[in-house]
Amino acid sequence: MMESAWKQRNMMMIKAIAKHLVFYYFVKQYLDTQEIPTRKEITTWLNNNIDKLNEDESTTPGRRASTVMGWVAWIIQITNYDDC
């Protein structure tokens, strides 16, 4: 992956990230609505769809939501470049 051209490398990373349901769901939501998901939306989705998170500390879904927001924002930014 690291020896690939940057466009190919980014596409490989996006494909790998999108294999995880939460990222797929929120990237698709963005494509459908053109609105970036909020931390609250992501936290709620995580609480409703990832059973193991409900067993952890109450801060875990919020921290995970921040990670999801960051990766979704990166994917949106990468795919909005004119030359991609």
ROSE-4610 file (N, C-alpha, C; in Angstrom, 1 decimal, always signed):
// ROSE-4610
residu = [M/M/M/M/M/M/E/E/E/S/S/S/A/A/A/W/W/W/K/K/K/Q/Q/Q/R/R/R/N/N/N/M/M/M/M/M/M/M/M/M/I/I/I/K/K/K/A/A/A/I/I/I/A/A/A/K/K/K/H/H/H/L/L/L/V/V/V/F/F/F/Y/Y/Y/Y/Y/Y/F/F/F/V/V/V/K/K/K/Q/Q/Q/Y/Y/Y/L/L/L/D/D/D/T/T/T/Q/Q/Q/E/E/E/I/I/I/P/P/P/T/T/T/R/R/R/K/K/K/E/E/E/I/I/I/T/T/T/T/T/T/W/W/W/L/L/L/N/N/N/N/N/N/N/N/N/I/I/I/D/D/D/K/K/K/L/L/L/N/N/N/E/E/E/D/D/D/E/E/E/S/S/S/T/T/T/T/T/T/P/P/P/G/G/G/R/R/R/R/R/R/A/A/A/S/S/S/T/T/T/V/V/V/M/M/M/G/G/G/W/W/W/V/V/V/A/A/A/W/W/W/I/I/I/I/I/I/Q/Q/Q/I/I/I/T/T/T/N/N/N/Y/Y/Y/D/D/D/D/D/D/C/C/C]
num = [1/1/1/2/2/2/3/3/3/4/4/4/5/5/5/6/6/6/7/7/7/8/8/8/9/9/9/10/10/10/11/11/11/12/12/12/13/13/13/14/14/14/15/15/15/16/16/16/17/17/17/18/18/18/19/19/19/20/20/20/21/21/21/22/22/22/23/23/23/24/24/24/25/25/25/26/26/26/27/27/27/28/28/28/29/29/29/30/30/30/31/31/31/32/32/32/33/33/33/34/34/34/35/35/35/36/36/36/37/37/37/38/38/38/39/39/39/40/40/40/41/41/41/42/42/42/43/43/43/44/44/44/45/45/45/46/46/46/47/47/47/48/48/48/49/49/49/50/50/50/51/51/51/52/52/52/53/53/53/54/54/54/55/55/55/56/56/56/57/57/57/58/58/58/59/59/59/60/60/60/61/61/61/62/62/62/63/63/63/64/64/64/65/65/65/66/66/66/67/67/67/68/68/68/69/69/69/70/70/70/71/71/71/72/72/72/73/73/73/74/74/74/75/75/75/76/76/76/77/77/77/78/78/78/79/79/79/80/80/80/81/81/81/82/82/82/83/83/83/84/84/84]
x = [+0.8/+0.0/+0.9/+1.9/+2.7/+3.5/+3.7/+4.5/+3.6/+2.3/+1.3/+1.3/+0.8/+0.6/-0.4/-0.4/-1.3/-2.7/-3.2/-4.6/-5.0/-4.1/-4.4/-4.4/-3.4/-3.3/-4.5/-5.0/-6.2/-7.4/-7.5/-8.7/-8.6/-7.4/-7.3/-7.7/-7.3/-7.6/-9.1/-9.7/-11.2/-11.9/-11.5/-12.2/-12.0/-10.9/-10.6/-11.5/-11.6/-12.4/-13.8/-14.3/-15.7/-16.2/-15.3/-15.7/-16.3/-16.1/-16.6/-18.0/-19.0/-20.4/-20.6/-20.0/-20.3/-19.7/-18.6/-18.0/-18.8/-19.2/-20.0/-21.3/-22.0/-23.3/-23.2/-22.2/-22.1/-21.6/-20.7/-20.3/-21.5/-22.2/-23.4/-24.4/-24.6/-25.5/-25.1/-23.8/-23.3/-23.6/-23.3/-23.6/-25.0/-25.9/-27.4/-27.9/-27.3/-27.9/-27.0/-25.7/-24.7/-24.5/-24.8/-24.6/-23.7/-22.7/-21.8/-22.5/-22.4/-23.0/-22.5/-23.3/-22.9/-22.4/-21.6/-21.1/-22.3/-23.4/-24.5/-25.2/-25.3/-25.9/-25.0/-23.7/-22.8/-22.8/-22.8/-22.9/-24.2/-25.3/-26.6/-26.5/-26.0/-25.9/-25.0/-23.9/-23.0/-23.7/-24.4/-25.1/-26.2/-26.8/-27.9/-27.4/-26.2/-25.8/-24.5/-23.8/-22.6/-22.8/-23.2/-23.6/-22.4/-21.2/-20.1/-19.9/-20.1/-19.9/-20.8/-22.0/-22.9/-22.4/-21.5/-20.9/-19.7/-19.1/-18.0/-18.4/-17.4/-17.6/-18.5/-19.2/-20.2/-19.4/-18.1/-17.4/-17.0/-17.0/-16.5/-17.2/-18.6/-19.2/-18.9/-18.8/-18.4/-17.0/-16.1/-14.7/-14.7/-15.4/-15.4/-16.1/-17.1/-17.8/-16.9/-16.0/-15.0/-14.1/-13.7/-12.8/-13.6/-14.9/-15.7/-15.8/-16.1/-16.2/-14.9/-13.8/-12.5/-12.3/-12.5/-12.3/-13.3/-14.6/-15.6/-15.3/-14.8/-14.4/-13.2/-12.3/-11.1/-11.6/-12.5/-13.0/-13.7/-14.5/-15.3/-14.3/-13.3/-12.3/-11.5/-11.1/-10.3/-11.2/-12.4/-13.3/-13.8/-13.6/-14.0/-12.9/-11.7/-10.7/-11.0/-10.7/-11.1/-10.4/-9.2/-8.4/-8.5/-9.4/-9.5/-10.5]
y = [-1.2/+0.0/+1.3/+1.3/+2.5/+2.8/+1.8/+2.1/+2.5/+2.5/+2.9/+4.5/+4.9/+6.3/+6.8/+8.1/+8.6/+8.4/+8.5/+8.3/+6.8/+5.9/+4.5/+4.2/+4.7/+4.5/+5.0/+6.2/+6.7/+5.9/+5.4/+4.6/+3.3/+2.7/+1.4/+1.7/+2.8/+3.1/+3.3/+4.0/+4.3/+3.0/+2.1/+0.8/+0.0/+0.0/-0.7/-0.2/+1.1/+1.8/+1.5/+1.6/+1.4/-0.1/-1.0/-2.4/-2.4/-1.4/-1.4/-0.6/-1.3/-0.8/+0.6/+1.0/+2.4/+3.4/+3.2/+4.1/+4.1/+2.9/+2.8/+3.5/+3.3/+3.9/+5.5/+6.1/+7.5/+8.2/+7.5/+8.0/+8.0/+6.9/+6.8/+7.9/+8.1/+9.1/+10.5/+10.7/+12.0/+12.1/+11.1/+11.1/+11.3/+10.8/+10.9/+12.3/+12.9/+14.1/+15.4/+15.1/+16.2/+16.9/+16.2/+16.8/+15.9/+16.5/+15.7/+15.3/+14.0/+13.6/+14.3/+14.4/+15.0/+13.9/+14.4/+13.4/+12.8/+13.5/+12.9/+11.8/+12.1/+11.0/+9.8/+9.9/+8.8/+8.1/+8.8/+8.2/+7.4/+7.9/+7.2/+5.9/+6.0/+4.9/+3.8/+4.2/+3.3/+2.6/+3.3/+2.8/+1.8/+2.0/+1.2/+0.0/+0.0/-1.0/-1.8/-1.4/-2.1/-2.5/-3.7/-4.2/-4.1/-4.4/-4.4/-3.0/-1.9/-0.6/-0.3/-0.9/-0.6/-1.2/-2.1/-2.7/-1.9/-1.1/-0.3/+0.9/+1.7/+3.0/+3.9/+4.8/+5.6/+6.6/+6.8/+7.7/+7.0/+5.7/+5.0/+5.4/+5.4/+5.7/+7.1/+8.1/+9.4/+9.5/+8.8/+8.8/+8.1/+7.0/+6.3/+7.2/+8.0/+8.9/+9.9/+10.4/+11.4/+10.8/+9.5/+8.8/+8.7/+8.2/+8.1/+9.4/+10.5/+11.8/+12.2/+11.9/+12.3/+11.5/+10.2/+9.5/+9.8/+10.0/+10.4/+11.7/+12.7/+14.0/+13.8/+13.0/+12.8/+12.2/+11.2/+10.6/+11.6/+12.4/+13.5/+14.4/+14.8/+15.8/+15.2/+13.9/+13.3/+13.1/+12.8/+12.5/+13.8/+14.9/+16.2/+16.9/+16.4/+17.0/+16.9/+18.0/+18.1/+17.0/+16.6/+15.7/+14.3/+13.9/+12.5/+11.7]
z = [+0.0/+0.0/+0.0/+0.8/+0.9/-0.3/-1.2/-2.4/-3.6/-3.4/-4.4/-4.5/-5.7/-5.9/-4.8/-4.5/-3.4/-3.7/-4.9/-5.2/-5.0/-5.4/-5.2/-3.7/-3.0/-1.6/-0.8/-1.2/-0.5/-0.8/-2.0/-2.4/-1.6/-1.5/-0.8/+0.7/+1.3/+2.7/+2.8/+1.9/+1.9/+1.9/+1.0/+0.8/+2.1/+2.7/+4.0/+5.1/+5.2/+6.2/+6.0/+4.8/+4.5/+4.7/+4.9/+5.3/+6.7/+7.5/+8.8/+8.7/+9.2/+9.0/+9.5/+10.6/+11.0/+10.0/+9.5/+8.5/+7.2/+6.8/+5.5/+5.7/+6.9/+7.1/+7.1/+7.7/+7.8/+6.5/+5.8/+4.5/+3.6/+3.6/+2.7/+3.1/+4.4/+4.8/+4.3/+4.4/+3.9/+2.4/+1.6/+0.2/-0.1/+0.7/+0.5/+0.9/+1.9/+2.5/+2.3/+2.0/+1.9/+3.2/+4.3/+5.6/+6.4/+7.1/+7.9/+9.1/+9.5/+10.7/+12.0/+13.0/+14.2/+15.2/+16.1/+17.1/+17.9/+18.1/+18.8/+18.0/+16.6/+15.7/+15.8/+15.7/+15.7/+17.0/+18.1/+19.4/+19.6/+19.2/+19.2/+18.4/+17.2/+16.3/+16.9/+17.5/+18.1/+19.3/+20.1/+21.3/+20.8/+19.7/+19.2/+18.4/+17.9/+17.0/+17.4/+18.4/+18.8/+20.3/+20.5/+21.9/+22.8/+22.4/+23.3/+23.9/+23.2/+23.7/+24.9/+24.9/+26.0/+27.3/+27.2/+28.4/+29.0/+28.1/+28.5/+29.3/+29.6/+30.3/+29.4/+30.0/+29.3/+28.3/+28.5/+27.6/+26.3/+26.3/+25.1/+23.8/+23.8/+22.5/+22.0/+22.9/+22.6/+22.0/+22.6/+22.1/+20.7/+20.6/+19.3/+18.2/+18.6/+17.7/+17.1/+18.0/+17.5/+16.5/+16.7/+15.7/+14.4/+14.4/+13.2/+12.5/+13.3/+12.6/+11.9/+12.5/+11.9/+10.6/+10.6/+9.4/+8.3/+8.7/+7.7/+7.1/+7.9/+7.4/+6.4/+6.7/+5.8/+4.5/+4.6/+3.3/+2.5/+3.1/+2.4/+1.7/+2.5/+2.0/+0.8/+0.9/-0.1/-1.4/-1.2/-2.4/-3.0/-2.3/-2.9/-3.7/-3.7/-4.5/-5.9/-6.7/-8.1/-8.9/-8.6/-9.4/-8.9/-8.1/-7.6/-8.6]
